Amino acid sequence: MVDKKLQKSTDYIVSNFLKNTSIVPIVSIGNKHKKNAIVFLVDEKIDLPNDGYELIVTKKGVRVKGKSPNGVLNGFQTLLQICSAKEVQKGTIPVVKIEDYPRFEWRGMMLDVSRQFFDKQTVKNYIDWLAAHKMNIFHWHLTDDNGWRAEIKSMPDLTLKGAWRGPGEVLLPSYGSGNKRYGGYYTQDDIKEMVAYASDRGVSIMPEIEIPGHSRAATAAYPEIGCVTTQETKSVQGEVKNVWCVGREENYQILDSIIREFTEMFPFEYIHVAGDEVNRANWEQCAKCRALMEKEGYTDTFQLQNYFFKRVEKIVEKYNRKTAGWNEILKGGEMNPNIEIFAWQGIGYGIESAKKGHPTVMIPGQYTYFDMAQSENERGHRWAAITDTKRVYSFEPIPESDLTSEQQKLIKGVQGALWSEYLDRPTRFMEYQSYPRISALSEIAWSKKEDKNWDDFYGRLTNSHLQRLVNMGIAFRDFPPSATYKSGIITVTQPYEGAVVRYDAQGNEPTILSPLYTNPIKTKSYEKYRFCTFFNEDSASPAVKVEKLPVASWNTAQVETLTISENISENVDKNGIWYLTFNPTTDAATSGIVRTVSLFENDKLIQTYPEEKTLKSKPRLRFLIENYNEKNNYRLDFIVDNKEAKESSAKVNFNCSPYQEPEVKVTSSMAENPKFPLSKLEDYNIETYLRTDVPCVSGDWILYTFIKPVASSKIDVLTGIPHHPRFIVNDGYVEYSYNGVDFEKGNVFDYGNASIYPKQPVKAVRIMITGTNNESLMAAQDLRINP
């Protein structure tokens, strides 16, 4: 029996109950207690918080009671979790009594549909998965530089023009969309349908309109919205003309009509109006904006931004909604304390917001931005952190030591965000980036601080919940194994009991058909092995390489100087370029400096680095071993100065580079950015790269000339930012020369990368560009020169 107050959710409850239990229910609508039945009741008098519930299963029946319809739906999700546990026989429900409620009222997740467009069914699936994790807010990022996705009838060109990019469109191709028409949008009927769909599942949809920055799609569709400037300035993302003109009075009428239509589609109490990363330099070039500043007596453009948002807030209030925005809208002057602040730039911004009296949602990029890579070698951003599931789980949303008890109450909850720049490939990467990190986020949002325990969570996740994700149809990221090499043997540790690990011995990504790892592998070619965990054909871990054990480590929290000397002979096994890396064991263990790092061969100094380097900078030092002999003795000496009573803890690794690093000179037809010069292509540091100051065009080139010809089986030529497919070469090829004069054509670029396979020593390699990359600049990386 389903309470009348839950009637709109009946179909959802029935279909999911059948799917998870194989029990076909007979449904009735009412609000009376029934025996020998499964009853879903709303009881506003129950002594629990609003989203709380009581679940009682006896031999006489099942009762799910909540203070609100959403509370009942939370109890329903717990019932489904119990029924789907692998210890529970299908078609049965174990006897249980649970009283539960969430720690936070705001449990949210944001999805960006501007950079990549996701169809209606994909968004519905995403909402279903959030509901299954008791998340109650879907933050829908509908507009940005690269596409406007919500139909606005008073401004039809926002979607007729601004929803599309490609040849002949007002928006250039970007983020992997290529030289074809790409995009899409949701009609108002689509949106109303999805709002109702989410509501049936206990999820509210908060829409976001990106203003005044990140608005290239809007200004491309309606150029008059933007400023008239004497020179173009670029946003953080390299976009031009992507800011609303604050000094143009007509813009506030346009915003009024847009916000009015948004409130007609979205009944949720908040409208998110963004305010992040505004290219305020645009306003400095604009006569209307400068005139407004003079009229109001403003001395900087943050005040102009404050003026803009005060006007916008009045429009939002006019339509009986509240305003939400990113933490930047606090700059430039006071704002109404009712405005909800989303603290994305760090925990400190959430502290500032709460101290100013604003309701605050914690969404720090360092923990809850799921566009961040999950390990060093995976696709994704890195500017905030490398963020795996364990790091997400470690996040504590309330900084108790920095806020009073009253200020702590202003922390309304926690939210994650999935920006979609790099979700174009591989297939279903959105799901891979979301789960199980959202599973960790949901527990942060729901559970009391004192109840959180990583080992317990990880056990529940790997024992039962990963299978639930499969049952929901989610292609999640499984946990990778670890593979270590010592004394000629590779030993693999499974990430959890029963995990299926497969491997490839030729340097390729393992597949679900690759050999199964069952026992330690004896080999001397450990560098080529790759290992992967496979849950099923859709869900796998990233491939991991074999690592040697650390050659040294330390752990202290005292003021002291450590003199460390280690015999590392067992670790060294060949001539080559070797890199010594100092890796802090945790984010908090970065105190201290490293100095006087020396490598000895048979007590003879090979090289020393006397200068001080902070542990926080994760030092990476290069050594050349040219006279390796298995009888040689190798010793590593270094000093750690911990000058404060703070934690200093690190593992020190010493590994041979798989690549050659011959002396090279790089020239180009393109103007370089002084911060990212051509010399960055000569240092063989994989984290540094070239950025031009202009887009590439047909006829442009980059030439790598070796001082001495280089013998190589394969040279990989990479463009774009390391780890990111941004600013890549779309149209072009690579060519190479044995004498520096005559060139042979190699491969064409595929998604920014190309390779050559020379038959004799190479004197030069050249990137030849045959078409624009349609971005604001181009980037290139060091050559990867195989032996």
Disulfide bonds with the S-S distance in Angstrom:
none
